[in-house]
Amino acid sequence: MRACWDDFRLAISFLTVFPVGRDIKATPEMLGRSMGLFPAVGLLLGLGLCVANWMLQGLLPRAVLDCLLVLLLIAATGALHLDGVADLFDGLAGGKDRASMLEIMKDSRVGAIGVVGLVMVLLLKYLSLYHVPLEYKNAALIFMPAAGRWMQVCLCCYAPYVRSEGGTGSAFVENVGQPEFLRATATLIVASLVLFSVKGIFLVFLLGIATMLILRYFESRLGGVTGDVLGAVTEMVEVLVLLLVLATFGS
């Protein structure tokens, strides 16, 4: 039980700005094991957004409030994944082959394509959240960050890490296995049922299809994943979840 609690604190510490796991001397094995709890951390982030939504909904117009909710999620995660969005778009757009794509993604400078991609992802997230029906808004706020972090587990479990020199994501990718994937998936399925009833299973099914397509795409283009890929996909899956909620419950 103590090991599980330490893994959870480690996951929170890595995915958010809250320093709850600074006293833990993390090993690569612990980092990999903590990924099984990434969706649970996403659920906590979502619950925090729901609390903020409840506190502010009577004070601010919805358009302003939903923008603040997106900003709160960025602040709570320290914009951890947004840099990956810009780097990935730059690399995919500017690289002629795998080596050049990876080299561009490693560059700390951000190009025009990266800026455009980052702006469009955030704009889509905001607009999609704004148009989610009010009766499903809290459910979407909770499920969205959980699904994004579940996708990280999927990619780490089933795709190789492509940088031979290592990187931020290598310790996770190289130490995640079926137990972490099953724990993360069980968490997401239970959350989907609680939040969306039977239709939640349909959302998970669609996310499963998206996972297979994403895995195939990055294995084809890059030969696997990097830390930037994991971060960027997290943001894009959050947008995808909101779009799926809109398509499923918006009419």
MARNUVO-245906 format. One record per residue: residue number from 0; residue in one letter; x, y, z of N, C-alpha, C in turn. Coordinates in steps of 0.02 Angstrom, whole numbers, plus 50000, padded with zeros to 5 digits. Layout:
residues N
    i  aa    n.X    n.Y    n.Z   ca.X   ca.Y   ca.Z    c.X    c.Y    c.Z
  NUM   a      X      Y      Z      X      Y      Z      X      Y      Z
...
//
This chain:
residues 251
    i  aa    n.X    n.Y    n.Z   ca.X   ca.Y   ca.Z    c.X    c.Y    c.Z
    0   m  50041  49940  50000  50000  50000  50000  50043  50063  50000
    1   r  50098  50061  50040  50143  50119  50041  50175  50131  49973
    2   a  50194  50076  49940  50224  50082  49874  50175  50113  49824
    3   c  50111  50093  49828  50061  50119  49783  50050  50194  49796
    4   w  50050  50213  49859  50042  50283  49877  50101  50325  49852
    5   d  50161  50298  49859  50220  50333  49833  50218  50339  49757
    6   d  50194  50287  49724  50187  50290  49651  50138  50345  49631
    7   f  50084  50350  49669  50033  50400  49655  50061  50470  49666
    8   r  50097  50480  49720  50127  50545  49733  50178  50563  49679
    9   l  50215  50513  49657  50264  50524  49604  50230  50544  49539
   10   a  50174  50513  49524  50136  50530  49464  50110  50602  49468
   11   i  50084  50621  49527  50059  50689  49536  50116  50739  49528
   12   s  50172  50723  49559  50230  50768  49557  50255  50779  49486
   13   f  50254  50726  49445  50278  50731  49377  50229  50768  49331
   14   l  50164  50754  49340  50114  50780  49294  50087  50849  49313
   15   t  50100  50872  49373  50073  50935  49396  50128  50977  49428
   16   v  50110  51037  49448  50157  51082  49482  50158  51071  49557
   17   f  50118  51024  49581  50112  51013  49653  50169  50967  49676
   18   p  50211  50990  49721  50272  50953  49740  50260  50900  49794
   19   v  50213  50855  49782  50196  50806  49834  50243  50747  49836
   20   g  50285  50740  49785  50328  50681  49783  50402  50698  49782
   21   r  50419  50758  49804  50489  50779  49801  50534  50738  49847
   22   d  50505  50710  49900  50546  50671  49947  50559  50600  49924
   23   i  50529  50581  49867  50537  50512  49843  50598  50508  49797
   24   k  50640  50460  49810  50698  50448  49767  50675  50400  49712
   25   a  50656  50429  49657  50624  50389  49604  50675  50350  49564
   26   t  50661  50288  49553  50700  50245  49509  50663  50239  49442
   27   p  50697  50219  49389  50662  50208  49325  50604  50160  49331
   28   e  50611  50109  49373  50556  50061  49382  50496  50095  49415
   29   m  50509  50139  49464  50454  50174  49496  50419  50222  49447
   30   l  50458  50255  49405  50429  50300  49356  50382  50262  49309
   31   g  50406  50204  49286  50363  50163  49242  50301  50139  49278
   32   r  50309  50117  49340  50252  50091  49378  50201  50146  49393
   33   s  50225  50207  49402  50180  50263  49418  50134  50279  49360
   34   m  50152  50259  49300  50110  50276  49242  50043  50242  49245
   35   g  50038  50186  49279  49973  50154  49287  49924  50198  49323
   36   l  49949  50249  49358  49906  50294  49396  49898  50362  49362
   37   f  49925  50369  49302  49918  50433  49266  49846  50453  49254
   38   p  49802  50407  49233  49731  50427  49224  49699  50450  49290
   39   a  49720  50419  49345  49693  50440  49410  49713  50512  49426
   40   v  49774  50530  49409  49795  50600  49417  49754  50645  49373
   41   g  49740  50622  49312  49696  50660  49267  49627  50671  49297
   42   l  49601  50620  49329  49536  50627  49362  49538  50680  49417
   43   l  49592  50682  49455  49600  50734  49506  49602  50804  49476
   44   l  49639  50810  49421  49642  50875  49387  49572  50895  49364
   45   g  49535  50847  49336  49467  50861  49313  49421  50881  49370
   46   l  49428  50847  49427  49387  50866  49485  49402  50937  49507
   47   g  49466  50955  49505  49485  51024  49522  49453  51074  49475
   48   l  49450  51058  49410  49417  51102  49362  49342  51107  49377
   49   c  49312  51052  49398  49240  51054  49416  49227  51099  49476
   50   v  49272  51096  49525  49265  51140  49583  49270  51213  49562
   51   a  49319  51228  49520  49326  51297  49496  49266  51318  49455
   52   n  49239  51273  49415  49179  51288  49375  49120  51303  49421
   53   w  49112  51264  49473  49057  51273  49520  49063  51340  49557
   54   m  49123  51358  49576  49134  51420  49614  49125  51483  49572
   55   l  49140  51479  49507  49141  51539  49466  49083  51545  49418
   56   q  49042  51492  49411  48991  51493  49359  48938  51547  49370
   57   g  48926  51567  49431  48877  51620  49443  48906  51689  49439
   58   l  48972  51694  49431  49005  51758  49432  49028  51782  49363
   59   l  49039  51735  49317  49068  51752  49253  49027  51723  49196
   60   p  49026  51756  49138  48994  51726  49079  49030  51661  49061
   61   r  48993  51615  49030  49022  51550  49016  49083  51555  48971
   62   a  49082  51599  48922  49139  51605  48876  49203  51622  48914
   63   v  49198  51668  48961  49256  51688  49001  49276  51632  49048
   64   l  49226  51601  49080  49239  51547  49127  49275  51489  49094
   65   d  49253  51469  49035  49283  51411  49001  49355  51427  48980
   66   c  49368  51489  48962  49436  51509  48947  49480  51503  49009
   67   l  49453  51525  49066  49489  51520  49129  49502  51446  49149
   68   l  49454  51403  49134  49463  51332  49150  49520  51302  49109
   69   v  49525  51320  49046  49581  51297  49005  49646  51323  49033
   70   l  49647  51387  49054  49707  51416  49083  49725  51383  49149
   71   l  49675  51365  49189  49688  51332  49253  49720  51264  49242
   72   l  49697  51227  49192  49728  51163  49177  49800  51172  49155
   73   i  49812  51223  49115  49881  51238  49095  49923  51254  49156
   74   a  49897  51296  49201  49935  51316  49260  49948  51256  49306
   75   a  49898  51213  49315  49905  51156  49361  49956  51106  49335
   76   t  49964  51102  49269  50012  51055  49241  50078  51089  49223
   77   g  50083  51153  49236  50145  51189  49219  50158  51191  49144
   78   a  50105  51190  49104  50111  51190  49031  50157  51134  49008
   79   l  50155  51078  49044  50203  51023  49033  50201  50997  48961
   80   h  50142  50992  48932  50135  50959  48867  50134  51007  48808
   81   l  50126  51072  48821  50118  51120  48767  50181  51129  48726
   82   d  50239  51125  48758  50302  51130  48721  50307  51073  48671
   83   g  50282  51014  48690  50283  50957  48645  50240  50968  48584
   84   v  50184  51004  48591  50141  51018  48534  50179  51059  48482
   85   a  50210  51113  48505  50246  51157  48459  50305  51119  48426
   86   d  50343  51082  48466  50400  51046  48439  50379  50993  48389
   87   l  50326  50957  48404  50303  50904  48359  50280  50933  48293
   88   f  50240  50986  48293  50217  51016  48231  50276  51042  48190
   89   d  50324  51073  48223  50383  51097  48187  50421  51039  48155
   90   g  50430  50986  48193  50468  50929  48168  50434  50894  48110
   91   l  50369  50882  48117  50333  50846  48064  50328  50888  48000
   92   a  50322  50954  48009  50314  50998  47951  50382  51013  47918
   93   g  50434  51019  47957  50498  51041  47929  50548  50987  47913
   94   g  50539  50926  47940  50587  50873  47929  50574  50834  47865
   95   k  50628  50816  47830  50621  50777  47768  50625  50702  47781
   96   d  50655  50683  47838  50660  50613  47856  50658  50608  47932
   97   r  50662  50547  47959  50657  50538  48031  50710  50576  48069
   98   a  50772  50572  48045  50827  50604  48080  50817  50680  48083
   99   s  50797  50710  48028  50788  50783  48028  50727  50803  48070
  100   m  50675  50762  48069  50617  50777  48111  50637  50777  48185
  101   l  50673  50726  48206  50694  50721  48276  50741  50778  48294
  102   e  50783  50799  48248  50830  50853  48262  50792  50919  48271
  103   i  50743  50931  48228  50703  50993  48234  50664  50992  48300
  104   m  50636  50935  48317  50597  50930  48379  50640  50943  48440
  105   k  50704  50927  48435  50750  50937  48492  50769  51010  48501
  106   d  50764  51049  48447  50782  51120  48449  50734  51158  48495
  107   s  50762  51198  48540  50720  51235  48588  50683  51293  48556
  108   r  50704  51313  48497  50669  51368  48462  50604  51342  48432
  109   v  50554  51387  48429  50489  51369  48402  50478  51406  48336
  110   g  50459  51368  48284  50446  51397  48219  50374  51417  48210
  111   a  50360  51445  48150  50293  51471  48136  50241  51415  48138
  112   i  50258  51357  48110  50210  51301  48110  50196  51278  48181
  113   g  50247  51277  48223  50237  51258  48292  50190  51305  48329
  114   v  50198  51370  48317  50155  51420  48348  50083  51412  48325
  115   v  50075  51403  48259  50007  51394  48232  49975  51331  48261
  116   g  50013  51277  48263  49986  51215  48290  49965  51222  48363
  117   l  50007  51255  48403  49992  51266  48473  49930  51308  48482
  118   v  49925  51362  48444  49867  51406  48449  49803  51369  48430
  119   m  49806  51330  48376  49747  51294  48353  49724  51241  48402
  120   v  49772  51206  48433  49753  51155  48483  49717  51188  48542
  121   l  49745  51243  48567  49713  51278  48623  49646  51308  48604
  122   l  49642  51335  48543  49579  51364  48521  49525  51311  48513
  123   l  49544  51254  48485  49496  51199  48478  49473  51174  48546
  124   k  49520  51170  48594  49502  51147  48660  49451  51195  48693
  125   y  49465  51259  48687  49421  51308  48717  49352  51308  48684
  126   l  49350  51310  48618  49286  51312  48583  49245  51248  48594
  127   s  49279  51192  48595  49244  51128  48607  49214  51126  48677
  128   l  49253  51148  48726  49228  51150  48795  49168  51197  48800
  129   y  49173  51254  48767  49120  51304  48771  49054  51277  48744
  130   h  49057  51233  48694  48996  51208  48662  48972  51141  48691
  131   v  49008  51112  48739  48983  51052  48773  48920  51070  48811
  132   p  48866  51031  48803  48804  51045  48840  48818  51049  48915
  133   l  48784  51094  48948  48797  51106  49019  48789  51043  49062
  134   e  48741  51000  49044  48729  50941  49085  48786  50890  49080
  135   y  48829  50897  49030  48886  50852  49023  48953  50887  49034
  136   k  48950  50950  49054  49012  50988  49059  49058  50960  49113
  137   n  49032  50948  49173  49074  50922  49226  49103  50854  49209
  138   a  49062  50812  49178  49087  50746  49157  49143  50753  49107
  139   a  49136  50799  49059  49188  50810  49010  49251  50838  49041
  140   l  49244  50883  49089  49302  50912  49123  49341  50858  49161
  141   i  49307  50810  49189  49341  50757  49227  49373  50706  49180
  142   f  49336  50687  49128  49359  50634  49083  49415  50656  49037
  143   m  49413  50719  49017  49462  50745  48968  49535  50736  48990
  144   p  49555  50760  49049  49626  50751  49068  49643  50678  49084
  145   a  49595  50640  49107  49608  50568  49119  49624  50532  49054
  146   a  49585  50545  49002  49595  50512  48938  49662  50533  48907
  147   g  49679  50596  48913  49743  50619  48886  49802  50583  48917
  148   r  49799  50572  48982  49854  50539  49016  49852  50463  49007
  149   w  49793  50436  48995  49788  50365  48977  49824  50352  48911
  150   m  49817  50398  48864  49850  50390  48799  49926  50387  48807
  151   q  49953  50424  48854  50025  50420  48868  50045  50349  48886
  152   v  50005  50317  48928  50020  50249  48949  50019  50202  48889
  153   c  49969  50210  48847  49964  50167  48787  50025  50174  48743
  154   l  50046  50235  48730  50103  50246  48686  50167  50220  48717
  155   c  50175  50230  48782  50236  50206  48816  50238  50130  48817
  156   c  50180  50099  48822  50177  50025  48827  50189  49992  48760
  157   y  50165  50023  48705  50165  49987  48641  50209  50018  48587
  158   a  50243  50073  48602  50287  50104  48552  50357  50110  48581
  159   p  50409  50102  48540  50478  50109  48564  50497  50183  48572
  160   y  50547  50194  48612  50575  50262  48619  50629  50270  48567
  161   v  50627  50323  48528  50669  50326  48468  50735  50362  48477
  162   r  50743  50400  48530  50806  50436  48539  50857  50391  48574
  163   s  50912  50375  48539  50962  50331  48567  50998  50362  48626
  164   e  51001  50429  48627  51035  50463  48682  50992  50470  48744
  165   g  50931  50445  48741  50886  50450  48798  50850  50517  48800
  166   g  50811  50527  48851  50773  50589  48859  50724  50582  48915
  167   t  50683  50635  48924  50635  50636  48979  50588  50576  48977
  168   g  50566  50557  48918  50517  50504  48913  50546  50434  48913
  169   s  50611  50427  48906  50640  50360  48898  50630  50316  48960
  170   a  50636  50346  49020  50628  50306  49081  50557  50279  49087
  171   f  50508  50316  49062  50439  50292  49064  50428  50238  49011
  172   v  50448  50253  48949  50435  50206  48894  50468  50139  48907
  173   e  50528  50140  48934  50566  50079  48942  50546  50038  49003
  174   n  50502  50066  49045  50485  50031  49107  50409  50022  49117
  175   v  50371  50032  49063  50299  50023  49067  50281  49957  49033
  176   g  50236  49920  49064  50216  49855  49036  50141  49846  49041
  177   q  50120  49784  49032  50049  49767  49032  50015  49784  49099
  178   p  50046  49773  49157  50011  49789  49220  49992  49863  49224
  179   e  50036  49907  49202  50021  49979  49204  49966  49996  49153
  180   f  49971  49966  49095  49919  49978  49044  49851  49955  49068
  181   l  49847  49896  49098  49783  49869  49121  49755  49911  49178
  182   r  49798  49933  49223  49774  49976  49279  49747  50042  49252
  183   a  49784  50072  49206  49762  50135  49177  49697  50128  49138
  184   t  49691  50074  49100  49631  50063  49060  49571  50049  49104
  185   a  49580  50010  49157  49525  49996  49203  49501  50061  49235
  186   t  49548  50104  49253  49529  50169  49282  49487  50209  49234
  187   l  49508  50210  49170  49473  50250  49121  49403  50221  49107
  188   i  49397  50155  49103  49333  50124  49090  49284  50137  49146
  189   v  49306  50128  49208  49263  50141  49266  49241  50215  49266
  190   a  49288  50260  49253  49271  50331  49252  49220  50346  49197
  191   s  49228  50315  49138  49181  50327  49083  49111  50304  49101
  192   l  49106  50247  49135  49040  50221  49154  49007  50266  49206
  193   v  49046  50289  49255  49019  50332  49307  48997  50399  49278
  194   l  49036  50426  49232  49024  50493  49206  48972  50494  49150
  195   f  48972  50443  49107  48930  50445  49047  48884  50385  49040
  196   s  48881  50343  49091  48840  50282  49089  48865  50237  49032
  197   v  48819  50201  48999  48839  50152  48949  48874  50186  48889
  198   k  48854  50247  48873  48885  50282  48817  48960  50295  48829
  199   g  48980  50292  48892  49050  50301  48907  49093  50246  48877
  200   i  49067  50186  48873  49103  50130  48841  49115  50145  48768
  201   f  49066  50177  48736  49073  50196  48666  49130  50247  48658
  202   l  49135  50294  48705  49189  50342  48703  49257  50308  48709
  203   v  49262  50260  48755  49325  50223  48765  49341  50183  48702
  204   f  49290  50154  48672  49301  50116  48609  49329  50161  48555
  205   l  49302  50220  48547  49327  50267  48497  49399  50289  48514
  206   l  49413  50298  48577  49481  50315  48597  49529  50258  48582
  207   g  49504  50197  48589  49546  50139  48572  49564  50138  48499
  208   i  49516  50154  48456  49530  50158  48384  49580  50214  48371
  209   a  49571  50271  48404  49617  50327  48395  49688  50307  48417
  210   t  49692  50267  48470  49757  50244  48494  49794  50203  48441
  211   m  49758  50157  48410  49790  50115  48359  49813  50157  48300
  212   l  49773  50206  48280  49792  50249  48224  49853  50292  48242
  213   i  49854  50318  48303  49910  50360  48325  49974  50319  48330
  214   l  49969  50259  48357  50028  50215  48361  50056  50200  48291
  215   r  50012  50183  48246  50034  50167  48178  50066  50228  48145
  216   y  50036  50287  48156  50062  50347  48124  50133  50364  48148
  217   f  50143  50363  48214  50209  50383  48239  50262  50329  48228
  218   e  50242  50267  48226  50290  50215  48207  50311  50223  48135
  219   s  50264  50245  48093  50280  50255  48022  50323  50317  48011
  220   r  50305  50372  48044  50340  50435  48032  50406  50441  48070
  221   l  50406  50419  48133  50465  50429  48175  50498  50365  48198
  222   g  50464  50308  48190  50491  50245  48215  50473  50232  48287
  223   g  50434  50276  48318  50416  50268  48388  50396  50335  48417
  224   v  50409  50344  48481  50388  50405  48515  50446  50438  48551
  225   t  50436  50501  48568  50482  50540  48609  50441  50574  48663
  226   g  50474  50610  48707  50438  50648  48758  50393  50701  48727
  227   d  50416  50732  48672  50374  50781  48638  50311  50749  48610
  228   v  50318  50690  48583  50259  50655  48556  50209  50641  48612
  229   l  50234  50616  48668  50189  50601  48724  50152  50663  48748
  230   g  50187  50719  48753  50155  50781  48775  50105  50806  48725
  231   a  50124  50807  48661  50080  50833  48610  50017  50791  48603
  232   v  50025  50725  48605  49967  50681  48599  49919  50690  48658
  233   t  49946  50702  48717  49903  50715  48775  49857  50774  48762
  234   e  49885  50828  48737  49844  50888  48723  49794  50874  48668
  235   m  49814  50839  48616  49769  50826  48560  49714  50778  48579
  236   v  49728  50730  48622  49676  50684  48645  49626  50720  48689
  237   e  49648  50768  48728  49600  50807  48767  49551  50843  48721
  238   v  49577  50870  48666  49533  50902  48617  49486  50850  48586
  239   l  49514  50792  48569  49474  50739  48538  49417  50717  48584
  240   v  49430  50711  48649  49378  50692  48696  49321  50742  48695
  241   l  49337  50806  48697  49285  50858  48695  49245  50854  48630
  242   l  49279  50842  48574  49244  50835  48511  49198  50774  48511
  243   l  49222  50719  48540  49180  50659  48543  49119  50669  48588
  244   v  49129  50704  48644  49073  50720  48688  49022  50763  48650
  245   l  49048  50812  48612  49003  50854  48572  48964  50813  48521
  246   a  48999  50769  48486  48967  50728  48435  48917  50679  48464
  247   t  48931  50654  48525  48889  50603  48555  48830  50632  48593
  248   f  48841  50688  48627  48790  50716  48671  48766  50786  48651
  249   g  48796  50813  48598  48781  50883  48582  48714  50894  48547
  250   s  48687  50843  48517  48624  50853  48481  48564  50851  48528
//
